[in-house]
């Protein structure tokens, strides 16, 4: 399949291309146009030109467009789920629940926000759009990120250029088809694909780009910040950067098979590659033997996810760099004589898969606790008292989210002390549709994803 840029309402092919591989079998899944400098300049010019008309569109007009988008989003349901799951090496079922359905909930939230603004009697605040915005999508669950970031920006009256991840280009391809079908105004939403650094730099540094919304790993996020900061003496840009996390899963309740499945799925679905994955499990010492049996039972029943139709949580790796990192950290664990827990029945691990491994706390585990290990190597920490958990969890440099399984009354003190942006009770927070305003190195800039908020809109106060 060929995937081309979507510039000024038309599909555009570049002279060069790169290949997106199928994570399940490493066959070529699609050939993707690789943007050059001229492609970016054309998209920026188109975005600027479209902004002059789109910024003056009425809220009623934008509401109508968003309703059309929702209709086609539902009509494209099967195509969206299949393409996202295949690109990202995830099951159809998981992608439907954590990506497509959450995306639909976000669209509904945007519709409500516009309607509330239309009905508002508060006329002393005037919201105006910012301008042309660059939106960088990470590969994992990128459909929901597009809706949360790009659609919100557009409904505020901005135009956007969306830089899709090279690992998940089909997100832009499907959405371009939706926009083309409803004859959405040209140049308001454009999609670019590239693995060239100069292209990424232009989308950050070009003076016509007024704001940057980035989702991805810390290295790339800090690079975006650095590039933007170098030009700050000439032009400040609004910035929001969302990075991954070392997310704790905390279980105070006595575990059973249902709780264990929910908890362990938060580790295994995505193999530590998702920003939403749990990476460390906190349990009470008195429940350690129960957890040992439940974990062994869970791992014994695990089979590789070989295609999107299956329902296994053992999915393939997306990036080869994660494989090398996994091996390095696992060697560190062994040298520290850590107790490694993995499935003993797995004889032959398929290519591009890593054996999910849990390890007990080590004396030399700072790397495991604090670095962004996007691979299936997880930590189990036993504590005597629940109030000790925040002390050990908060050592991470990241503060994205946490999932807590407990009676509501018993978990409140832990919630109050956790240094994260979101806490989900009795379910994995990947199924939360509200935007996550993370803390520490999981975020930078204005973490406001409302249409009429501090990032996608400028507020003028009349007094």
N, C-alpha and C positions, 0 to 999 in steps of 0.2 A: 504494500500500500504506500502511496505517495502522500506526504503531508507537506502542505505549502503554507507560507505566511498568509495572513488575512490583513491586507493593507488597503485602507480607503474603500472597504466594501468588496474587494476583489481578492481572489486567491492568486498569490504571486510566487513564482518559482525562482530561486537563486541559482547561480551558476554552480555553486558547490553544495554538497549535502553531507549528512552523516547518517549513520544507521542506528536505529533503535532495535535492540535485541529482545526477543521474547524471554522473560526471566525464567520461564518454566523449562525451556529446552535450548536456549541460546541460539535459536534460528533467527534470521532477520525478520522482524515484525513489520517494520516500516522504514522507508527512506525519507529523511526529513531535510527540507531546504535549510541551508545554513546561511543565516543573514550576514550580509556585509555592510560596510559603512553606508553605502548608498541606500540600501533597504531601510536602514534606521532613519536616515535623513528624510526619505520620502514619507515614512510613517509619522515622524515628528511634524512635518509640514502639513500632512493630512489631518493630524490631531489638532494642530493649532487652528486650521481653517474651520474644522467642524465645531470647535469650541465656541467660536463667535456666534454661531446660530444656536447651538445646543444650550448654552448658558441662559439664553432668553426663553427657552421653552417653559411652559407653565407646569406646575405640579400636577395638574389634571392630565396634561399630555404625558408626562413621565409615568404617572400612575397607569395610564392606558397601555403604554409600552411594557411596563413590568407585568401587567396582567396577561398580555400576549406572550411574553417570555415564559411566564409560569405555565401557560397552556401547552406551549411547545416543549417545555422541560418535561412535563408529564408524558407527552406524546413520544418523546425520545428516551423514555425511561430505560428500556432494554438496551439501546445502543450506548447510553451513557454508562450504565453499570458494567456492561461487558467490556467496553473499551478501557474504563478506569481499572477494573480488576485485572485485565490482561496486561496493561502497561505496568501496573504496580505489583504484580505477582501476588494478588490477594484473591480470596474466594468471592464468588458472586454474592453469597449471602451476607458476608461481612461488609462488602462494598455497598450493598443495598442499604444496610442498616446504619452504617457509620458515615457514609458519604452521600449517597443519593437522598435518603430520607432526611438527613440533617440539612442538606442543601435546600430541600423543599421547605423545611421549617424556617430557615433563614429568609427565604423569599417571602414567606408569609409574614415574618417579622418586619421586613422592609415595607411590605404593603400596609401593615398596621401603622408604621411610623409615618408614612406619607399621608395616610388618612387622618391621623391625629394632628399632623401639621396643618392640613386643610381645614380641620374643624377647630383649631386653636383660636382662642379669643385674645391671646397675648400678642399684641402687635408692636411691642416696643423693641423686639429683636428681629433684625432682618438677616437672613442667611444667604450668603452669596457663594458661588463655587470658587475653587482655588485656581483651576486651570488644567493644564495637561499633567497627568499623573502616570508615573511608571509603576507598574505592579509586577513584582517578582514572585512567582509561585514556586514553592517547594514541590517535590514529586509526590509526596505522600498525601493522599486524599485531596488532591489539588482542585477537584471540582467544587468542594465546599469552600475552599479558600478563595476561589474565583468569585463565588457568589458573595461571600462575606466582605471581600475587599473591593473587587472591580465593579460589581453591580451596585454596591452602596455608593461608591465614588461617582458613578454615572448618574444615579438617581439624585445626587446632590447638584448635578449640572456640570460636572467635569467630563473631560474626555480621558481615555486611558489607553496606554500601550501595555499589553500584558506580555511579559517575557516568561514563557512556559519552560519548565524544567526539561532538559534534554532527556531525562529518564521517564517523563510522562507527557509527551507532546500531544497525545490524542485528546487531552482536555480542551486545548485550543481548537483542534480540528472539529470536534463535535459542536462546541459552542459557536464556531464560525458558521456551521451549517444551520444552526438554530436562528442566528441573526440574519443570515441570508434569506431564509425561508419567510421570515416575517417582514422583510424589507426594512430592517432597522437602519436608522440614519447612518450614512457612510462616514467613516473616520472617527466615530464616537468611541467604538471599541475595536482595537486592532490586536492581532496576535503575531508575535515574533518568536522564532526559534533560532538558537545559536549556541555553539560551544566556544565561540571566540571571545576573548577577554575584552577586546576593543569595543565590541558591540555592547557588552554589559556596561562598560565604562561610559559610553555615550548616553545610555539611558539613565545614568546617574548624574553625569556632569553637564549635559547640554543645558544651556540657560533657559530654553523654552520649557523644560521639565520643572514644574513648580513644586512637586511633592513626590516622595518615594515611599512605597509600601512594600516591604520585603518580608518574605517568610522562607526560612532555610536554616542551614547550620551556622554555627557561631563564626567559623572562619570566613565564610562568604559575607555574613552580616557585618562583621567588623571591617571587611574590605570595602563594602558599600559606604559605611560610615567614614572611613578614612578618605576615600575618593571625594565624597561630598564635602568633608571638612577642609580639604585642600583649597577649595574654591569659595569658602565661606566669606572671605574678605570682599568678594564681588557679589555673591548671591547666596543668601540663606535659603534653604529649602525645608519644607516640612518633612519630617522623617518618622516612620514607624518601622521598627525592626523586631521581628518575632523569631526567636531561635528555639532550638530543642530543649530538652530537659532531662534530668535524672529524676524521674517521677516515682515517689514512694507509693506502694500499696500497703495499707495498714489494716490488720485484722485483729480486732479485739474480741469479736464474737467467737464462740466455740465453733470450729469449722466442721462442715459436713461436705458431702460430694457436690452439692449445688453451689455453695459458697466457694469451694476450692476451684470449681470449673470457671466461675465468673472471675475470680482473682487471677488464676493462671492464664486465662485467655487474654488478660490485659498485658501479660508479658509476651505471650507466644504469637498472637495475631500480629504479624508484621515483623516478628523476630528482632525486636529491639531497634528497628529501623525507623519507626514512626515517632514523631514528636509526642504523641499521646501514649506511647508505650510505658508501662511500669518497668522500672529497672531494679528496684530493691523492695523486698518483702519483709515487713516488720510483723513478727508474731510474738505471742507470749510464751515464756518458757514452759508453762504448764500445758500448752497445746502442742509442744514440739513433736511428741511421738505420733500424735494424730496427723500432723502435717507431713511427717516423714512417710507414713503409709499412703496418704492422699496424693502426695507428689509422685511417689513411685508408681502408683496406679495410673495416674494421669500420663506420665511419660511412657509407660509400657503400652498404652493404647494409642500412642501417637504414630501417625503415618505421614509421609510427605504429601503436600498438596501438589499434585501433578497437573491439575488443570482447574479452571475457575469453577467448574461445576461441582467439584468435591467440597467437603465441608471441614477439611483438616485445618488446624492452625499452624502447622509446620510449613511455612511458605519459603520460597527461594530468596536468596540475597539479590539486591539490586545493584550494589556497587562493589567492585572487586577490592577497593580499599578497605572495606569493612571486614573482608575475609582476612587480610593481613593483620589488621588491628586485633581481630578476634584471636588469632594465633599468638600474637605478641602478649596480649593480656592473659590468655590461658597459660602461657609459659610462666608468666609472673606468678600466677596463682599456684602453679605446681611447685615452683621454686620456694614459695613461702609455705609449702606443705599444707595448702588449703584443702579442705574436703570438697571434692567436686562431685556433683550429683547429676547424672544424666541417664538416659535410657540404655540399659545394658543389652537390650534385645536387638538394637540397630547394628546390623553387620556391615552393610554397604550403604554409605551415605551418597545420595545422588550428586552429580556435579552441580555446583552453584548453590548447594544447600550446606548449612552448618548445623552440627548437632547441638541443639539447645542445652545449655549447661548452667546449673545453679551451683553456687559456692557459698559455704558458710563464711562468716566474717573472718578476715585475715589480719595479722598484725601489720602487714605492709600493703594495705588495701586502698591507699589514698587515690591511686589512679582509677581503680574500679568505682570508687565513690564519686569522684569529682569530674573525671573526663567524660567527654561525650562519646561513649562506646556504642556506636550504632550497629550492634551485633548481638546475637542471642546469648549473652553471658550475664547472668543475673546474680544478685546477692540476697542471701537470707540472713536476717538479723533477729536473734532472739533477745527479748528484754524481759526483765522480771516484772516491771511496773509500766503501765501505759504512759505515764507522764514522762518517762525517759525517752520516748520515741522522738519528739521534736528535737531534742538535744543532738541525737545522732543523725537525724534526717537533714537538719538545717546546715550541715557542713558542706553540702553540695554548692557548687558555684551557680547552679541553676535554680529557678523557682517558677516552673511552669504550672504543674498541677499535681494533685494527690487524690487517691481514691481510698476511702475509709469504710470498712465494714464493721459496724457496731450498732448497738442500741443508740438512738439519737441522743439521749441524755448523757450517756457515758462518753460520747465522742467529742463533746463540745470543748472541753479543756484542751484536747489535742488540736482541734481545729483552730482555736484561738492562737496557738503558738507556732503552727506550721508556717514556714516562710515560703509560701507559694502563692500563685495568683488565683487558683481555683481549687476548691475541695468538693468532690462528689461523694455523697453518702450512699453506701450500699449498691453502687454500680460503678463501672469504669467510666471515667469522665470523657472518653471519646464520644460517648452517646449524649453529651451535653451540647445543645445547639447555641447556647449563649457564647458570645465572644470571650476569650480568655485574656484578661489583662495580667500578664505574667510579671514577675519581679526578678531582680538580680540580673544575671547574664542571659536570661531567657527573653529579655525585652530591652528596647531602647526607644526613646521618643514618645510620641503621642499615641497611647494605646486606646484609641477611641474609634469604634467601628460603626457608629451611628451615621445615618445620612446627614442629620442636622446636629453634628457634634463639633469637636474642636479640630478634627483632622481633615475630613472631606469637605467641610464648609468653613467659611469665615463669617464670624458673627459681628453685626453692626448694631450697637445699642442706641436707641433713641431715648433721650431724657428731657 
